[in-house]
């Protein structure tokens, strides 16, 4: 079936990124399989991550069907677009329906996009990964494709206003080699290896990022362990749970 919605949305996104003069640096798109199903797995630091992650597969003439929370599909503007692009709504109370939908799509040769942290990471470091991506890859008999992106948080992220001014913001993305997900291995072990690989790619993207904060007021987008003022993972957990982080 012709992609009556997806292709125009891609065109609109590219036009917007050109207007913003974003400096997009992508490496590793050749690791995206040209045919067959795969699970594309990325870190999550911005509301726009699915758009940028989707760009990484275009050189291989592929499209990604992302799994996203169902509230996005209920919005009067984003809903028709998400459905038209055949993304997959996830109701966290009834996740088995989305899981089955994703499995069917993988078996029919689609690439499914997953953010295994489930939510944006305000610390801009990797949170723990849920095992769903690994389990889907195992059941469908398809590879996992790890990737990482960096810089998207400067455009629009949790707790910060959108920044759609023409500021020449760089966005750096790195796609890793496919990882097998053997059916006879524990999904948790595969998930740990997957997270380690995404961490390596994230660090590579951060090293390649061409700019640093302009001044002390511009350090919010840099993780604390890299000298920035983003909250630490422990501080985020404390804010979310109301419980002080454990010592040590």
C-alpha beads as a LAMMPS data file, in Angstrom:
LAMMPS data file: protein, C-alpha beads

248 atoms
247 bonds

1 atom types
1 bond types

-500.0 500.0 xlo xhi
-500.0 500.0 ylo yhi
-500.0 500.0 zlo zhi

Masses

1 110.0

Atoms # bond

1 1 1 0.000 0.000 0.000
2 1 1 1.275 3.444 -0.877
3 1 1 2.537 5.505 2.055
4 1 1 0.052 8.329 1.607
5 1 1 0.863 9.968 4.958
6 1 1 4.397 8.909 5.906
7 1 1 6.241 10.347 2.912
8 1 1 4.633 13.813 3.139
9 1 1 5.403 13.904 6.873
10 1 1 9.042 13.070 6.146
11 1 1 9.112 15.869 3.599
12 1 1 7.601 18.312 6.096
13 1 1 10.121 17.298 8.768
14 1 1 13.043 17.772 6.403
15 1 1 11.727 21.181 5.406
16 1 1 11.426 22.207 9.063
17 1 1 14.918 20.957 9.890
18 1 1 16.326 22.860 6.919
19 1 1 14.528 26.021 8.043
20 1 1 16.033 25.589 11.516
21 1 1 19.426 24.940 9.899
22 1 1 19.998 21.873 12.037
23 1 1 23.375 20.213 11.601
24 1 1 22.431 16.526 11.408
25 1 1 25.305 14.046 11.536
26 1 1 24.327 10.406 11.036
27 1 1 26.692 7.448 10.875
28 1 1 25.879 3.754 10.621
29 1 1 22.738 3.795 8.484
30 1 1 24.308 1.006 6.433
31 1 1 23.644 -1.236 9.456
32 1 1 19.905 -1.011 8.811
33 1 1 18.852 -4.151 6.883
34 1 1 17.465 -3.409 3.425
35 1 1 14.794 -6.052 3.807
36 1 1 13.110 -7.986 6.575
37 1 1 11.998 -7.220 10.076
38 1 1 14.149 -5.611 12.764
39 1 1 13.727 -3.828 16.087
40 1 1 15.350 -0.380 16.130
41 1 1 16.265 0.548 19.714
42 1 1 17.206 4.072 20.772
43 1 1 17.828 6.178 23.862
44 1 1 15.137 8.753 24.628
45 1 1 15.934 12.391 25.484
46 1 1 13.439 14.452 23.468
47 1 1 9.846 14.552 22.273
48 1 1 11.260 14.617 18.725
49 1 1 13.414 11.480 18.987
50 1 1 11.096 9.313 16.905
51 1 1 11.372 11.752 13.993
52 1 1 15.153 11.806 14.058
53 1 1 15.486 8.061 14.654
54 1 1 13.207 7.508 11.679
55 1 1 15.598 9.453 9.460
56 1 1 18.391 6.927 10.049
57 1 1 16.667 4.221 7.995
58 1 1 15.839 6.342 4.931
59 1 1 19.182 5.747 3.154
60 1 1 18.238 2.053 3.086
61 1 1 14.792 2.971 1.704
62 1 1 13.038 1.749 4.846
63 1 1 10.443 3.190 7.210
64 1 1 9.986 2.659 10.940
65 1 1 6.745 1.905 12.771
66 1 1 7.230 3.292 16.271
67 1 1 5.528 2.070 19.409
68 1 1 4.185 5.136 21.231
69 1 1 1.823 5.819 24.131
70 1 1 -1.789 5.782 23.063
71 1 1 -2.461 9.360 24.212
72 1 1 -0.487 10.580 21.195
73 1 1 -2.969 8.754 18.955
74 1 1 -5.903 10.466 20.668
75 1 1 -4.645 13.993 19.949
76 1 1 -6.671 15.742 17.266
77 1 1 -3.562 16.648 15.221
78 1 1 -0.976 13.972 15.944
79 1 1 -3.529 11.139 16.107
80 1 1 -4.471 10.997 12.413
81 1 1 -0.803 11.369 11.439
82 1 1 0.354 8.588 13.750
83 1 1 -2.350 6.250 12.519
84 1 1 -1.666 7.180 8.908
85 1 1 2.016 6.340 9.354
86 1 1 0.987 2.978 10.870
87 1 1 2.717 3.537 14.181
88 1 1 1.581 1.332 17.054
89 1 1 -0.361 2.709 20.045
90 1 1 0.613 1.347 23.446
91 1 1 -1.897 1.263 26.287
92 1 1 0.265 0.570 29.322
93 1 1 -2.648 -1.136 31.054
94 1 1 -3.159 -3.501 28.105
95 1 1 0.276 -3.731 26.565
96 1 1 -0.271 -7.224 25.167
97 1 1 -2.342 -5.832 22.286
98 1 1 0.461 -3.528 21.143
99 1 1 2.991 -6.322 21.636
100 1 1 0.999 -8.675 19.398
101 1 1 0.591 -5.922 16.796
102 1 1 4.347 -5.297 16.797
103 1 1 5.097 -9.018 16.443
104 1 1 2.801 -9.269 13.428
105 1 1 4.524 -6.259 11.864
106 1 1 7.992 -7.705 12.478
107 1 1 7.011 -11.032 10.952
108 1 1 5.675 -9.240 7.890
109 1 1 9.054 -7.548 7.387
110 1 1 8.587 -4.182 9.088
111 1 1 11.098 -2.272 11.234
112 1 1 9.624 -1.532 14.661
113 1 1 11.034 1.387 16.651
114 1 1 11.257 1.073 20.443
115 1 1 12.446 3.364 23.236
116 1 1 13.103 0.756 25.953
117 1 1 13.499 3.391 28.666
118 1 1 9.749 3.978 28.113
119 1 1 9.968 7.683 28.987
120 1 1 12.301 10.599 28.358
121 1 1 15.366 10.589 30.596
122 1 1 15.649 14.051 32.257
123 1 1 19.231 13.269 33.261
124 1 1 20.076 12.601 29.576
125 1 1 21.743 9.380 30.711
126 1 1 20.417 5.898 30.034
127 1 1 17.710 4.639 32.349
128 1 1 17.145 0.917 32.803
129 1 1 15.787 -0.883 29.728
130 1 1 12.564 -2.827 29.674
131 1 1 12.924 -6.264 28.070
132 1 1 10.117 -5.946 25.518
133 1 1 12.413 -5.129 22.584
134 1 1 14.542 -8.222 23.201
135 1 1 11.498 -10.461 23.660
136 1 1 9.932 -9.213 20.423
137 1 1 13.137 -9.813 18.497
138 1 1 13.376 -13.319 19.963
139 1 1 9.799 -14.279 19.138
140 1 1 9.858 -12.795 15.649
141 1 1 13.345 -14.105 14.846
142 1 1 14.694 -10.674 13.833
143 1 1 17.777 -8.665 14.829
144 1 1 18.005 -5.754 17.242
145 1 1 19.484 -2.555 15.801
146 1 1 20.955 -0.352 18.561
147 1 1 21.270 3.384 18.020
148 1 1 21.815 6.570 20.000
149 1 1 21.071 10.206 19.393
150 1 1 22.369 13.361 20.992
151 1 1 21.418 17.023 20.745
152 1 1 17.684 16.538 20.292
153 1 1 17.124 17.531 23.928
154 1 1 18.175 21.063 23.003
155 1 1 15.129 21.352 20.731
156 1 1 12.330 20.040 22.937
157 1 1 12.520 17.921 26.038
158 1 1 10.689 17.252 29.252
159 1 1 10.433 20.268 31.535
160 1 1 11.909 22.712 29.022
161 1 1 10.263 25.077 26.506
162 1 1 10.493 24.217 22.830
163 1 1 13.388 25.826 20.989
164 1 1 12.468 26.114 17.335
165 1 1 14.598 29.180 16.691
166 1 1 17.210 29.141 13.958
167 1 1 20.209 28.370 16.138
168 1 1 22.077 25.857 13.962
169 1 1 21.745 23.166 16.643
170 1 1 23.682 19.970 15.858
171 1 1 22.017 16.563 16.144
172 1 1 24.335 13.565 16.179
173 1 1 23.152 9.992 15.600
174 1 1 25.020 6.704 15.596
175 1 1 23.566 3.363 14.444
176 1 1 25.284 0.174 15.532
177 1 1 25.620 -3.237 13.946
178 1 1 22.681 -5.661 14.249
179 1 1 22.543 -7.794 17.376
180 1 1 21.095 -11.275 17.345
181 1 1 18.453 -12.214 19.903
182 1 1 18.650 -16.018 20.189
183 1 1 15.427 -17.639 21.328
184 1 1 17.288 -19.897 23.776
185 1 1 18.828 -17.018 25.741
186 1 1 17.361 -15.131 28.670
187 1 1 15.737 -11.891 27.492
188 1 1 17.189 -10.050 30.472
189 1 1 20.741 -10.933 29.451
190 1 1 20.093 -9.794 25.877
191 1 1 18.614 -6.562 27.220
192 1 1 21.716 -5.873 29.305
193 1 1 23.965 -6.382 26.275
194 1 1 21.675 -4.156 24.238
195 1 1 21.808 -1.386 26.818
196 1 1 25.610 -1.642 26.952
197 1 1 25.748 -1.241 23.186
198 1 1 23.417 1.771 23.189
199 1 1 25.593 3.269 25.929
200 1 1 28.683 2.866 23.736
201 1 1 26.909 4.528 20.827
202 1 1 25.668 7.346 23.064
203 1 1 29.194 8.033 24.273
204 1 1 30.416 8.014 20.668
205 1 1 27.718 10.528 19.707
206 1 1 28.626 12.738 22.667
207 1 1 32.322 12.656 21.763
208 1 1 31.506 13.608 18.180
209 1 1 29.147 16.419 19.154
210 1 1 30.695 19.575 17.688
211 1 1 29.663 22.213 20.257
212 1 1 29.829 22.802 23.977
213 1 1 27.683 25.041 26.197
214 1 1 28.055 28.736 25.405
215 1 1 28.097 29.827 29.034
216 1 1 26.993 28.816 32.536
217 1 1 23.337 29.334 31.603
218 1 1 23.652 26.854 28.740
219 1 1 24.795 23.783 30.663
220 1 1 21.313 22.368 31.354
221 1 1 21.470 19.949 28.393
222 1 1 24.760 18.351 29.481
223 1 1 24.688 15.413 31.957
224 1 1 26.151 16.008 35.386
225 1 1 28.914 13.433 34.876
226 1 1 30.096 15.424 31.845
227 1 1 30.189 18.683 33.797
228 1 1 26.685 19.909 33.034
229 1 1 23.799 20.898 35.272
230 1 1 21.234 18.317 34.185
231 1 1 19.919 16.412 37.211
232 1 1 21.604 13.141 38.017
233 1 1 19.695 9.889 37.593
234 1 1 19.493 9.632 41.390
235 1 1 18.039 13.137 41.650
236 1 1 15.455 12.293 38.996
237 1 1 14.428 9.145 40.860
238 1 1 14.132 11.104 44.096
239 1 1 11.952 13.742 42.416
240 1 1 9.735 11.071 40.838
241 1 1 9.346 8.881 43.925
242 1 1 9.674 11.408 46.718
243 1 1 12.224 9.140 48.369
244 1 1 15.847 10.216 48.965
245 1 1 18.420 8.370 46.862
246 1 1 20.235 5.610 48.714
247 1 1 23.682 6.538 49.930
248 1 1 26.589 5.142 47.929

Bonds

1 1 1 2
2 1 2 3
3 1 3 4
4 1 4 5
5 1 5 6
6 1 6 7
7 1 7 8
8 1 8 9
9 1 9 10
10 1 10 11
11 1 11 12
12 1 12 13
13 1 13 14
14 1 14 15
15 1 15 16
16 1 16 17
17 1 17 18
18 1 18 19
19 1 19 20
20 1 20 21
21 1 21 22
22 1 22 23
23 1 23 24
24 1 24 25
25 1 25 26
26 1 26 27
27 1 27 28
28 1 28 29
29 1 29 30
30 1 30 31
31 1 31 32
32 1 32 33
33 1 33 34
34 1 34 35
35 1 35 36
36 1 36 37
37 1 37 38
38 1 38 39
39 1 39 40
40 1 40 41
41 1 41 42
42 1 42 43
43 1 43 44
44 1 44 45
45 1 45 46
46 1 46 47
47 1 47 48
48 1 48 49
49 1 49 50
50 1 50 51
51 1 51 52
52 1 52 53
53 1 53 54
54 1 54 55
55 1 55 56
56 1 56 57
57 1 57 58
58 1 58 59
59 1 59 60
60 1 60 61
61 1 61 62
62 1 62 63
63 1 63 64
64 1 64 65
65 1 65 66
66 1 66 67
67 1 67 68
68 1 68 69
69 1 69 70
70 1 70 71
71 1 71 72
72 1 72 73
73 1 73 74
74 1 74 75
75 1 75 76
76 1 76 77
77 1 77 78
78 1 78 79
79 1 79 80
80 1 80 81
81 1 81 82
82 1 82 83
83 1 83 84
84 1 84 85
85 1 85 86
86 1 86 87
87 1 87 88
88 1 88 89
89 1 89 90
90 1 90 91
91 1 91 92
92 1 92 93
93 1 93 94
94 1 94 95
95 1 95 96
96 1 96 97
97 1 97 98
98 1 98 99
99 1 99 100
100 1 100 101
101 1 101 102
102 1 102 103
103 1 103 104
104 1 104 105
105 1 105 106
106 1 106 107
107 1 107 108
108 1 108 109
109 1 109 110
110 1 110 111
111 1 111 112
112 1 112 113
113 1 113 114
114 1 114 115
115 1 115 116
116 1 116 117
117 1 117 118
118 1 118 119
119 1 119 120
120 1 120 121
121 1 121 122
122 1 122 123
123 1 123 124
124 1 124 125
125 1 125 126
126 1 126 127
127 1 127 128
128 1 128 129
129 1 129 130
130 1 130 131
131 1 131 132
132 1 132 133
133 1 133 134
134 1 134 135
135 1 135 136
136 1 136 137
137 1 137 138
138 1 138 139
139 1 139 140
140 1 140 141
141 1 141 142
142 1 142 143
143 1 143 144
144 1 144 145
145 1 145 146
146 1 146 147
147 1 147 148
148 1 148 149
149 1 149 150
150 1 150 151
151 1 151 152
152 1 152 153
153 1 153 154
154 1 154 155
155 1 155 156
156 1 156 157
157 1 157 158
158 1 158 159
159 1 159 160
160 1 160 161
161 1 161 162
162 1 162 163
163 1 163 164
164 1 164 165
165 1 165 166
166 1 166 167
167 1 167 168
168 1 168 169
169 1 169 170
170 1 170 171
171 1 171 172
172 1 172 173
173 1 173 174
174 1 174 175
175 1 175 176
176 1 176 177
177 1 177 178
178 1 178 179
179 1 179 180
180 1 180 181
181 1 181 182
182 1 182 183
183 1 183 184
184 1 184 185
185 1 185 186
186 1 186 187
187 1 187 188
188 1 188 189
189 1 189 190
190 1 190 191
191 1 191 192
192 1 192 193
193 1 193 194
194 1 194 195
195 1 195 196
196 1 196 197
197 1 197 198
198 1 198 199
199 1 199 200
200 1 200 201
201 1 201 202
202 1 202 203
203 1 203 204
204 1 204 205
205 1 205 206
206 1 206 207
207 1 207 208
208 1 208 209
209 1 209 210
210 1 210 211
211 1 211 212
212 1 212 213
213 1 213 214
214 1 214 215
215 1 215 216
216 1 216 217
217 1 217 218
218 1 218 219
219 1 219 220
220 1 220 221
221 1 221 222
222 1 222 223
223 1 223 224
224 1 224 225
225 1 225 226
226 1 226 227
227 1 227 228
228 1 228 229
229 1 229 230
230 1 230 231
231 1 231 232
232 1 232 233
233 1 233 234
234 1 234 235
235 1 235 236
236 1 236 237
237 1 237 238
238 1 238 239
239 1 239 240
240 1 240 241
241 1 241 242
242 1 242 243
243 1 243 244
244 1 244 245
245 1 245 246
246 1 246 247
247 1 247 248
